[in-house]
Amino acid sequence: MQENPFWTFSIALYAREDVADTCLRLQDEYGLNINLVLYSGFLAGRGKALDASTLIFIRAALAPWQTTVVNRLRDVRCAQKRYLSKLPANPELRTAGSRWYELLKDVELQAERLEQDWLWVYARDHESSFQQIGEALPGLFLTEHLPTERRRGAIELLQCLWNIIGR
């Protein structure tokens, strides 16, 4: 795949202080797809936003990959992390377990990268059909399925995320 500006944006953003923690909270506490959160920020930086029908299409297109690959890899990685804490205090076992955990992390990241490659190709090929961004918070539409109280928390975290990058 040729260069993916969305991946470059995501890696640079994720490396900033507090971004990873904020993204993980959005994912773990509110069930948001972080690639879609980052995608909304990437598009906002280009002056674009997704409309509801495009979001429905993208979610449906990504759902099989998310559920059968990305989420399962994440579950295995998280289980390995829990398992590491239960290993006997043997340096060889801990080292082997840590290497396995890092390998799982890398495989999960590559699965996320493939999803971002798909999103980038979609953006590149359909950007002219995206709406111009208004004043709405990037990613706000991703919280619409949440109950009101939980939605407020997710919106606050989204606002924190975009404040970090100066949006």
N, C-alpha and C positions, 0 to 999 in steps of 0.2 A: 504494500500500500504506500502510495506517495505520502508526503508530509501531511500531517493532520493538525491544523491549527487549533482545533478544539482540544485535542490531547495536550498540546503544548500549553494552552490556556489552563487546563485542569491541573496539570502537574505543577505549574508555577503558582497557581492559586492554593493548591493543597499544601504546598511547602510553607505558606505564610502562617505566622503564629495564630493559633486558635481556630484555624479553618478546619483542620482534620477533626478536632473535637466537636466542633459545631456540626459538621457534616455527619459524623457518627451518631450524634444525638438525634438529628433529623431522621436518620435511617432507623436507628434502634428504637427510639421512643415514639416516632410518628409514622414509621413505615414508608417514608418517602424514598423514591429511587434517586440516589445521589447523582447519577449520571444525568437525569432529567433536571435536577436542581442546577447542576453545573451548566447544562445545555441552555437553560433559561438565562443564566448569567452571561454565557458566551454570546448568545443571540442578542441580548440587551446591549452588549458592548458593540454590536454591529448595527444597533438601532432597530432591531427586529424583535418580534414576539410571536409565540404560537397562538393560534386561535383554538377554540374548543374542539373543532372537528379534526384538526391536525394532531392535537394532543391525543385524542381518542385513537386515531390511526396509529400513531407512534407507540402508545402504550400497548395496543393489541399486537403490533408487530414485534415488540420487544418481550412481551410476556412469556412466550415459550422459552426463550433464551434465559430470561431472568429466573424463571421457576425451575427449569430442568438443569441449568448449568451454574449460573452465578450464585444463586441462593444455596444450592447444595454444596458448592465449593466453600462458601462462607461458613455453612454449618459444620463442615468437616474441619476447617481451619479453627473455628472456635472450640470445637470438641478437642482438637489436638492441644490447644492452649490450656484448656482445663486439665487435660490428661498430664501435661508437663508438670503441673504443680503437684501431681500425685506420684510422680516417679520417685523411686528410691534415690537417696542422696549419693548417687554414683555418677562421677563426672563423665564417664563414657556414655552412659544412658542419657544423661541430660544434654550432652553435646549432640548425640544422634537425634534425640527428640527435638532439639532446637533447630537442627538442620532441616528436619522434616517439616517443622512449622514454617520456616522461611521458604521452603520450596512450595508449600501450599499457598502461602501469601503471594508468591510470585505467579503461580498459576491463576489464582483468583484475579490478580491485577491484570494479567493478560486477557482473561475473559472479559473484564471490564473494558479493556482497551478495544477489544473486538466490537463491543457494543458502542463505544465511542466512535470507532471507525464508521459503523453503520450510520450513526447520528450525523457525523460530519458529511458523509456522502449525501445523505438526505438533505442536509442544510445547503450544501453546495448546489445540488440539483434543483432545489425547490425554493431557494431564498427569495426569489422574486415574488412568490405567492404568499410569503409571510407578511403579517400586518406590521405596520410601523409601531414601534413601542410608544406607549403613552406614559403616564406617570405611575402606573401600577408597579408594585414591587415585583421584580423578576422572580418567577416561581410561585407567585401567590396562587395561581390556578391549581397547583399541585396539592394544595391543602383543602380543596373544596369538598372532598369526600369525608373529611374529619368532622366529628361532632364539635359544636361551637366552642366548648371549653378547651378541648384539645387543639382545635384550630388556632386559637389565640396563642398558645405556646409555640406552635410550629411557626406562626407568622413572626413572633418575636425572634425566634432563632434565625429565620430567613433574613430579617432586618439586620440582626447582628452580623450575619455572614456578609451581606452586601455593604454594611458600614465598614467592615474590615478592608474591603477592596475599594472603598470610596465611591460606590455607586449610589 
